[in-house]
Structure formats: C-alpha cells, structure tokens
C-alpha cells in the first residue's frame, strides 16, 4: 500500500491507523467491480445474531454502545482531556494532540480527515491532528516497540511542533497483509484472533510511548469485495471487525494486560473504544445508508481508497468526533453547538483553513498542511441533528455557548442526518 505525506492541523488526533505491508511485486490487477456484495451483515446490524457462531454488535451482548461502567470511565477520561504543553503539563496555550497510527489506507483516510477537520470552524483551536500512519506498516510490524515505524511517528510529532507527552487521543486502524497466506479464508476465527493479539501488543506500545493518551479509538477495515489482490480481501476485511470487538471486550472483562485504570494495578493501555464502524456490504445499503462503490477504491487493486473512499472515511471520523459523548467535549470549540453536516464530496474543490471561531485566538498551527496526494475537500453542507454537550474543561471562554440538545450515542457512526452523502449514495445505487 502506498505511503502518503502526513498532514498537520490544529487538532491533534491521536489515531492508530491500520497499515498493510507491501505485497511482493506483481503485475497490476484491475479492481473486481463485480464484487458488489458478500451477503455478510455489518456488526452494527448483526446484534444478537451470530457470524459463524460468534455474536455481533460492536460491544458485548450484541450492543453497539459501551457497557455502562466502561462508558462512565470513558466519559471521565474525556473530561480530563485538556491542552498540555510539550512536557505534558496543563497549559492554556497547549495542545490536545490526536494521533493516527497504521498502514497506507489509514494514512490516506486520516490525511483527508485532517483536511476536513482543518476547514471546520467548529473544531477546537487547541486540537492538533497528526497523521502517524505509514504505508506498509501492518499490525504485525508495529507491535514491535523497536520498529522504525515509531521513530517516524516521533519525527512527525516533532515536525508538527508537538511531543509524545501531548498525545491524549489515538485513532488506530490496522490489518495484516496477505492473511490468506497463513490462514485459509474459511478458517475463522484464526486470522481474526491473530490480528487481535497484534492489536493488543500495539496498544501496549502506544501506552508506553504516549503515557498521557487517555482514549484510543479503533477501526476495522472498509469493504474489500472489489479487491483483486491477496493483500487483504474479504472475508478478512469483514472479520477484522471481530478482532477490534474482542480486543475491547478483553479490556472490558478486566484483562490486566490491557488495564487502563491505575486503581486496578499497573496501567498497560489507554481506554479502548470503537470509533466509527467502517464496513458495509458493498452496494447493499447499511441501515444508515452507507454503501461502498467500486469507484470508492483505486482502479488498480480495489483495496486502497480512491478520493471518494477517503472522503467517506474522513466524513465518518469527523461526524463521530463532533457527536460522540466521549469526544465532542474536547474536539468541539463549543460542545453545546449543533454539529454542522459533513461536506459532500466535490473532487473539484480545494481545502482552505477557516477563521477561528468568534472569541478564539488564532494559532500558528490552525491551518492544515495538505499532502499533494490527498483528495480535494468538499464544499457543501446541510442541516444536521442535534446532540447534548459533554461538560469539559476544553469548553471555556474560547467558545460561545449555545443551547444543549439531545444526546445521541450512535449518531457519530454514520447516518443521513449527519452525512447526507450516505443517503445520496444509497439512492444512486437504488436507481442503477
């Protein structure tokens, strides 16, 4: 998978992005545009049902929201996210660095997210987004604390004017290359369990390197039915969702190797949560309208995201951070404001950084540094649903309060109200 130049914006998004190792040289293979569906059910819709004997849902018991105790701990940690100086001490002029870690797909998607967030006036000016994901860096590679991957991450943080001590939020999206070479496609859950083990090692390395990281959001793969190579096709892309689900459940069940609570012993990991769930069954619309078209992936392999595919993931990320109760309090300049809709995809537009919100001070890093290889930003917006604010020290005199609205735990996972282009895509497919 190809590398993408990193982007830096005022919000530091700590994301661990998934990375697939580069496959051996081979002739280019065109995307398999006939692979429009697999018949598998997204984890968010599987609920109490099962896949090959394993329960669905993002969290235990088929649920798509965290158990009450885990959510309460996450909200408490989210409320403690405040700007820090480079030594890790609270500072009004410090940063909340959000970091992504992972493979080529992750860096391509996160760099697009940096563009969207950097152009969004609702983002808190103290939030700095740093793309640490890198091409070819799979979970099995970066689980090694001595991997060069981590040296590059440190270099990117330094170039962004940040430090390891300022990283408080991470987005992790990972996978392994050519899992079919080790595990038969019908041998579930072997490959998913192996990825779970790799992810567990990665989050422990992340804690060791970024001890102030309070929250780590995970993602599984997008749809891979159009893939024309063995890099990471179906069913492995779908089944990576179980790797994430089981990893989080491992922490929820109190595994000391993933402990986040100092009251329970040595801390080994940040608190783990799902970010937006990305998998959908090709052209079969998800309940929120999400579909994955062949055009959403590069024509040469059907695996890497095209500009429209990058925009979809970036849009899901932006909607999630602006609406999820564990994120909006530190991500939004005004957590009580109604989140504006994610812009629809417009391949002809160019991103620009917005002026700071009323009453805020401009920062030297409020503009995103845009990679020449990333997709152009979108420009149109639409009305969106409302959400309640989560009280946070980040909401200060910098923001102008607006009335609170209704809490929606799941809105950030996608939906026509926040992401009008999801419904648009579903309508396009229905008309075909």
PyMOL commands that set and color helices and strands:
alter all, ss='L'
color gray80, all
select helices_A, chain A and resi 43-46+60-62+68-79+104-118+139-142+148-159+164-166+179-181+190-209+236-252+256-258+262-264+294-296+307-323+328-331+411-413+420-431
alter helices_A, ss='H'
color red, helices_A
select strands_A, chain A and resi 8-9+14-15+50-51+54-55+96-102+127-131+167-173+215-219+271-274
alter strands_A, ss='S'
color yellow, strands_A
deselect
rebuild
show_as cartoon
